[in-house]
Amino acid sequence: MKLSSLLLFVLPLNALAADQWILATDLWGNSAQQTLNLDVQGTRVSGTLGGDPISGSLNGAQLKFTATGSDGQVYHYDGRIDGERMQGRSDEPDTNNRSARAAHTFSAWRVPTRADSAPRLHHFMPTDYSNTFSADRAPVLVIWPGDSVQTKTLDSGGVDENGVTRALFGNPQVGPFFVAGAEPGDTLAITISALKLNRDYADSLDGIVGRLKTPRIATETATLGNPVRWQLDRVRGVARPQGASAALKNFEIPVKPMLGGLAVAPEFGYPPFSTGDTGDFGGNMDFNAVVEGNTVYLQVQQPGALLYLGDGHALQGDGETSQWALETSLDVVVKVELIKKHAIATPRVESPTQIMTLGQAGSSDDALRLATSGMLQWLRQSYALDMSQATQVLGVAAQYNVVNLAGRSVGVAAKIDKAVLKDLPLAATKSDN
């Protein structure tokens, strides 16, 4: 089976800068984060800030440098280094009047370095959880491309494997994990190495989501939306409604653990998103293809990407039609890789047999359009196809699934079997399609 061309361009660990900082400028109460790479030769300093070249000086702990933007505008920084931290002030063009100047404060922290390039497995036990996807939350752990993280998630109500409430309901997330070297315009590849049930029950509801209700169904289900506990048989790998009688007395179904939530922090200019929301950053996607063995691709929008994960499900049908899946806690192992300078428009999922793109929007029409656009981009970026050729492949090979109907957004996935693509030549990655 031919590999997706995305994973052929992952970043080597030893390509990371030796002295890297994450610099956050306070723009009238809004934190704008950039990657600062420093090359110090004696007292002279060079490098980049957010990709723009810098020059300056380092005298003792006092760092002064000037960054020059692609438009020729200059930004002056005067800071003091105290161990692994830095604080100071900047003098920048006013955001509304480029001929005027504005002063701001900034702070920075140094990204740790690693002496060897061997991938590591990090065992991370969370002590608190996030109910937003935010760039302002401090990273819980710094990892490097190629590393894996072993951790535990809560269920959507904030309950752990022991039945103890550890966080506020609403899909609390583990993270964020800072991925060294990740910058806006890159793509994060998150492979779900392991998803295991760690308790013997899951919680769900009866009923049906509002988007699927006809007037008759709305009347007949008016009293539904009641809790249903499901028994999880971890030995046999099946679930059944607890205490069921009559027609469901002998009903059971194989489990398929999945992550409902997987996201990077949204880009500057956006507020933190609720862990019930979705977007091009991922989010509460509730896509039942986010399972063990598959890889999820998300576009990096902040330095370090800031990866969140959570909302474990033992099983979910397409659409999450009863509002809740089989909500449970999970043991998780993910491997994180980085594809440099490769921008994608929509979240992607790759299984051993399919490539999938996810459209998430306020209506099914808009979600369909986004999923289709994302698939056309993938075909053009990863295979040697122009737009005409990509539409021809789409026309004979595309499959569509309703992913999520339970959230504020509708989710639709476009899928193509890899077997259809096996004879197409792989292309070098492109960031402009």
C-alpha positions in Angstrom: 0.0 0.0 0.0 1.4 3.4 -1.1 2.0 5.8 1.8 0.4 9.2 1.8 2.9 11.8 0.6 2.2 13.9 3.7 4.2 11.6 6.0 7.1 11.5 3.6 8.0 15.1 4.6 8.0 15.0 8.4 10.5 17.2 10.1 13.7 15.6 11.3 14.2 16.3 15.0 17.7 17.7 14.6 16.4 20.4 12.3 15.1 22.4 15.3 16.8 25.7 16.3 19.3 25.4 19.2 18.1 28.6 21.0 14.4 29.1 20.5 12.0 31.2 22.5 8.2 31.8 22.4 7.6 35.5 22.6 4.2 36.9 23.6 3.5 40.6 22.9 0.6 42.1 24.9 -1.4 44.1 22.3 -3.9 46.0 24.4 -4.8 42.9 26.4 -4.4 40.4 23.5 -1.5 38.0 23.5 0.2 37.6 20.1 2.7 34.7 20.2 5.7 34.3 17.8 8.7 32.1 17.6 12.0 33.8 18.3 15.1 32.0 17.0 18.4 33.5 18.4 21.9 33.0 17.0 24.3 34.7 19.5 27.9 35.3 18.3 29.7 37.2 21.1 27.5 40.2 21.7 26.0 40.2 18.3 22.5 38.6 17.8 20.8 37.5 14.6 17.9 35.1 13.8 14.2 35.4 13.1 11.0 36.5 14.8 7.9 35.0 13.3 10.0 34.3 10.2 11.2 37.9 9.9 15.0 38.6 10.2 16.3 40.2 13.3 19.6 41.9 14.3 20.7 43.2 17.6 23.0 42.7 20.7 23.2 40.8 23.9 25.1 42.5 26.7 25.0 40.3 29.9 21.3 39.7 30.4 20.1 42.7 28.3 18.9 41.7 24.9 18.1 44.4 22.2 17.1 43.6 18.7 15.2 44.9 15.7 12.9 42.8 13.5 12.2 43.9 9.9 8.9 42.7 8.4 8.4 41.8 4.8 6.7 45.2 4.3 9.8 47.0 5.5 8.3 48.0 8.9 10.7 47.8 11.8 9.9 46.4 15.3 12.3 47.2 18.2 12.6 44.9 21.3 14.4 45.7 24.6 14.3 42.9 27.1 16.0 41.3 30.0 16.7 37.5 30.3 16.3 35.9 33.6 17.2 32.2 33.3 14.6 30.6 31.0 12.3 33.7 31.0 12.5 37.1 29.4 10.6 40.3 29.8 10.7 43.7 28.2 9.1 46.3 26.0 8.6 46.7 22.3 8.3 49.7 20.0 6.1 48.8 17.0 4.1 50.4 14.2 0.6 51.4 15.3 -1.9 48.8 14.0 -4.1 51.6 12.6 -1.5 54.1 11.6 1.8 52.7 10.3 3.5 56.1 10.5 2.8 56.2 14.2 4.5 54.0 16.9 3.0 52.1 19.9 4.7 50.7 22.9 3.8 47.2 24.3 5.1 44.9 26.9 6.3 41.4 26.0 7.4 38.2 27.8 9.0 35.1 26.5 10.0 31.6 27.6 12.9 29.4 26.3 11.9 26.2 24.5 14.0 23.4 26.1 16.6 21.7 24.0 17.4 18.0 23.7 20.9 16.5 23.3 19.7 13.5 21.3 17.3 13.0 18.4 15.8 9.7 19.5 12.0 9.8 19.7 10.7 9.5 23.3 7.5 8.2 25.0 6.3 10.7 27.5 4.0 9.4 30.3 1.8 12.3 31.3 -0.8 12.2 34.1 -3.0 15.3 33.9 -3.8 17.2 37.1 -6.2 19.7 35.5 -8.1 20.0 32.3 -9.2 22.7 29.9 -12.8 23.6 28.8 -11.5 25.8 26.0 -9.2 25.4 23.0 -6.9 28.4 23.7 -3.5 29.7 22.9 -3.3 31.4 26.2 -3.3 28.3 28.4 0.3 27.4 29.5 1.6 24.2 27.9 1.5 21.2 30.1 4.4 19.4 28.4 7.0 20.2 25.7 7.4 17.4 23.2 9.4 17.1 19.9 8.4 15.8 16.5 8.5 12.0 16.5 7.7 11.8 20.2 4.7 9.9 21.7 2.5 10.8 24.7 0.8 8.3 26.9 -2.0 9.8 28.9 -5.6 9.4 30.1 -8.8 11.3 29.2 -12.0 12.0 31.1 -15.5 11.4 29.7 -17.5 14.4 28.4 -18.9 15.0 31.9 -15.4 15.3 33.5 -15.4 11.8 35.1 -12.3 9.6 35.3 -11.8 5.9 35.1 -12.6 5.6 38.9 -15.9 7.4 38.6 -14.6 10.5 40.2 -15.5 14.0 38.8 -12.2 15.7 38.0 -13.3 18.6 35.8 -16.3 20.6 34.6 -18.6 18.9 32.1 -18.5 19.9 28.5 -15.7 17.7 27.0 -12.8 18.7 29.2 -9.5 18.3 27.3 -5.9 17.2 28.2 -3.3 19.7 27.2 -2.1 21.7 25.5 1.1 19.9 24.4 3.7 22.2 22.9 5.4 20.7 19.8 8.9 22.1 19.4 9.5 23.5 16.0 5.8 23.8 15.0 4.9 27.2 13.5 1.8 28.6 11.7 1.6 27.2 8.2 2.9 23.8 9.2 0.8 20.6 9.6 0.7 18.4 12.7 0.3 14.7 12.1 -1.2 12.9 15.1 -1.2 9.1 14.9 -3.5 7.4 17.4 -1.2 4.6 18.5 -3.5 3.2 21.2 -7.0 3.9 22.5 -8.1 1.5 25.3 -11.2 1.4 27.6 -10.2 1.9 31.2 -13.6 1.4 32.9 -16.6 -0.9 32.6 -19.3 1.6 31.8 -20.3 4.5 29.5 -23.1 7.0 29.6 -25.4 8.0 26.8 -29.0 9.2 26.2 -32.1 8.0 24.5 -33.7 10.4 22.0 -32.6 12.1 18.8 -30.9 15.4 17.9 -33.1 18.3 16.8 -31.6 18.4 13.3 -33.2 15.0 12.6 -36.7 15.7 14.0 -39.7 15.8 11.8 -42.8 17.3 13.5 -44.1 13.8 14.2 -40.8 12.5 15.6 -40.5 15.7 17.7 -43.8 14.9 19.3 -43.1 11.2 19.8 -39.7 11.9 21.4 -40.7 14.9 23.6 -40.2 13.0 26.8 -36.8 11.5 25.7 -33.3 12.7 26.4 -33.0 10.4 29.4 -29.7 9.0 30.7 -28.8 5.4 29.5 -25.9 3.6 31.1 -24.1 1.1 29.0 -22.1 -1.9 30.3 -18.7 -2.3 28.7 -17.3 -5.8 28.5 -13.6 -5.1 28.0 -12.8 -8.8 27.6 -15.2 -9.4 24.8 -15.0 -5.9 23.4 -18.8 -5.3 23.4 -21.3 -2.8 24.9 -24.9 -3.4 25.9 -27.5 -1.1 27.6 -27.5 -1.8 31.3 -30.7 -3.4 32.7 -32.3 -3.5 29.3 -35.4 -5.6 28.9 -37.9 -6.6 26.2 -36.5 -6.1 22.7 -33.1 -4.9 23.8 -32.6 -7.6 26.4 -30.0 -9.4 24.3 -28.7 -6.5 22.3 -25.0 -5.9 22.3 -22.6 -4.2 19.8 -18.8 -4.3 19.3 -17.0 -1.2 20.8 -14.7 1.0 18.7 -13.0 3.5 21.1 -12.5 7.0 19.6 -11.5 10.5 20.5 -14.3 13.0 20.2 -11.9 16.0 20.8 -8.6 16.7 19.0 -7.5 20.2 18.3 -4.7 22.7 18.0 -5.0 26.3 19.4 -6.8 28.7 17.0 -4.9 31.5 15.4 -4.3 35.0 16.8 -7.4 37.2 16.5 -9.8 34.5 17.6 -11.0 34.1 21.2 -10.7 30.8 23.0 -13.2 28.3 21.6 -15.4 26.1 23.8 -14.5 22.5 23.9 -17.9 21.9 22.3 -17.0 23.8 19.2 -15.2 22.9 15.9 -13.3 24.7 13.2 -10.3 24.4 10.9 -8.3 23.9 14.1 -10.2 20.6 14.7 -12.1 20.7 18.0 -15.1 18.6 19.1 -15.1 16.8 15.8 -16.8 13.7 17.1 -15.6 11.9 14.0 -15.8 8.1 14.5 -12.7 7.6 12.3 -10.5 9.1 15.0 -9.6 5.7 16.2 -6.5 3.6 17.0 -4.3 3.2 13.9 -5.4 6.3 12.1 -3.6 9.6 11.6 -5.2 13.0 12.0 -3.8 16.1 10.3 -4.4 19.6 11.7 -3.0 22.9 10.4 -0.7 24.6 13.0 -2.0 28.1 13.8 0.2 29.0 16.8 3.8 28.5 17.7 4.1 25.0 19.2 0.7 24.1 17.8 -0.7 23.6 21.3 -2.4 20.2 20.9 -5.5 19.3 22.9 -7.2 15.9 23.2 -10.2 14.4 25.1 -13.8 13.4 25.1 -13.4 9.6 25.0 -16.1 7.5 23.3 -16.4 3.7 23.5 -18.5 3.8 20.4 -20.4 6.3 18.2 -22.6 5.9 15.2 -22.4 8.4 12.3 -23.8 11.7 13.4 -23.9 11.1 17.2 -27.7 11.1 16.7 -28.7 10.6 20.3 -26.7 13.8 21.4 -24.2 11.7 23.4 -22.1 8.8 22.1 -21.1 6.1 24.6 -19.2 8.6 26.8 -16.3 7.1 28.7 -12.7 7.6 29.8 -9.8 6.2 27.9 -6.1 5.3 28.1 -4.5 7.1 25.1 -1.1 6.9 23.2 -0.6 9.4 20.4 2.5 9.9 18.2 3.1 13.5 17.0 5.0 14.4 13.8 5.5 17.7 12.0 5.2 18.5 8.3 6.9 21.8 7.7 5.6 24.5 5.4 2.6 22.5 4.4 -0.8 24.2 4.9 -4.1 22.4 4.8 -7.5 24.0 4.7 -9.5 21.4 6.7 -8.8 18.6 9.2 -7.8 15.3 7.6 -7.9 11.7 8.7 -5.9 8.9 7.1 -6.6 5.2 7.7 -4.8 2.2 6.2 -7.4 2.1 3.5 -8.8 5.6 3.1 -8.1 9.4 3.0 -10.7 11.6 4.6 -11.4 15.3 4.9 -13.7 16.9 7.4 -16.0 19.9 6.7 -17.5 21.6 9.8 -20.0 24.4 9.5 -23.3 25.7 10.6 -25.2 24.0 7.8 -24.8 20.6 6.0 -24.4 22.5 2.6 -21.5 24.5 3.9 -20.0 21.4 5.6 -20.2 19.5 2.3 -18.5 22.3 0.5 -15.6 22.4 3.0 -15.1 18.7 3.0 -15.1 18.7 -0.8 -12.7 21.6 -1.0 -10.4 19.9 1.4 -10.4 16.6 -0.6 -9.6 18.5 -3.8 -6.7 20.2 -2.1 -5.4 16.9 -0.8 -5.6 15.3 -4.2 -3.7 18.2 -5.8 -1.1 18.5 -3.0 -0.3 14.8 -2.6 -0.7 13.5 -6.1 0.3 14.9 -9.5 -3.2 16.2 -10.4 -4.4 19.5 -11.7 -7.9 20.7 -10.8 -9.5 19.1 -13.8 -7.9 15.8 -13.0 -8.8 16.0 -9.3 -12.4 16.7 -10.0 -12.5 13.6 -12.3 -11.1 11.4 -9.5 -13.6 12.9 -7.0 -16.5 12.4 -9.3 -16.0 8.6 -9.5 -14.5 7.8 -6.1 -15.9 10.2 -3.5 -17.9 8.9 -0.5 -19.6 11.1 2.0 -20.6 10.5 5.6 -22.5 12.6 8.1 -20.0 12.9 11.0 -21.7 15.0 13.7 -25.2 16.4 14.1 -25.1 16.9 17.9 -23.0 20.0 18.2 -23.4 23.6 17.2 -21.8 22.7 13.8 -22.6 20.0 11.3 -19.7 17.7 10.4 -19.5 16.0 7.0 -16.6 13.8 5.8 -15.4 13.2 2.2 -13.6 9.9 1.8 -11.7 8.1 -1.0 -10.4 4.6 -0.9 -6.6 4.4 -1.3 -7.0 1.5 -3.6 -8.4 3.9 -6.2 -5.3 6.1 -5.9 -2.6 3.4 -5.9 -1.5 4.0 -9.5 -1.3 7.8 -9.2 2.1 9.3 -8.9 2.9 11.0 -5.6 3.7 14.7 -5.8 6.0 16.9 -3.7 3.9 18.7 -1.0 2.5 22.1 -1.9 1.2 24.8 0.4 -0.6 27.0 -2.1 -3.4 24.7 -3.4 
